[in-house]
């Protein structure tokens, strides 16, 4: 009975060695996700592609993994009171409509022959704009530019609202007004407009949208950073769930991949987020950047390998992707344990 | 209630019990893992921390 169920769900289609490897990879990805608050899941799809899984399974299973990870992360942020469901529901509605309009505009521009050029320009403006805004904020002081996933100790009302958001809150007071977590009072129309705009961009550029949505919630609506993170995760549960369902219908979600990955990553995420309490993230951010670069190179190397039919290059690509992630995860663990020991030793000597 | 026949250009999801079961399984696994690992952390967390932090002293 159990066998037939597991078989039907695809678990038994994966060999025990592969299952163990997925749990291990999930653990590494989880540590990275827990520590940096992002950037584990996008390693999964390239790794699956390099393992010779067909593209729909690599993308579909990667998306299902994101869905599972988002559920776990949302539950955690819910426990910390950092998910604003009211904001989430309004955002989901606006985003969905925006995505559809964005997609329709791509087809329209394509028919006019302008799509490629306009999309590239939109990318440059958007990434440049977001990057400049975050960097300016970070340079202005108190290191507030980063997305702090673990700022649980700080009271939500203590978060400083960016000037842009303050101006919008004061000037646009079209009812109905909505009170959000952290005592932010804003017009529902502002939220809908932000959601629609981010959805439009996301549908237009074909990206998940988290990297647009989060800064938009912080800078345009004035939501405290932890709430923006928690609410964004809540949205990902929906978009990831819908995406996984659509891929699943075409046989793109392999439970034999997703289940062991989640098993490892849920544990890794706990370890990673516990490490943020003792390790200064700024010091490790440089490794993170390095890991992304190595990952990008690895995907390129693997792609060239498969193009020219060189299996050694393909293998090298895979080893680089997984290796870079493992090295950064180990660096986090090593630094966390070392700094814990130093603190412990200092406390012991003070007590003496 | 029919299974989705084509993936090409699929925009509105059609009801498919098998896929719903698959996605439901992932959802359930995620919740079980969150609760399960949470319980394990509460049970063994302090012991593990002592082991990791005090490891050097124990070795001496």
Interface residues (C-beta under 8 A of the other chain):
Chain A: X9 X64 X67 X68 X69 X71 X72 X75 X76 X241 X242 X244 X245 X246 X248 X249 X250 X253 X255 X258 X259 X262 X263 X266 X267 X270 X337 X340 X341 X344 X345
Chain B: X3 X4 X7 X10 X13 X14 X16 X19 X20 X21 X22 X23 X25 X26 X27 X29 X30 X31 X33 X34 X37 X41 X49 X52 X53 X54 X55 X56
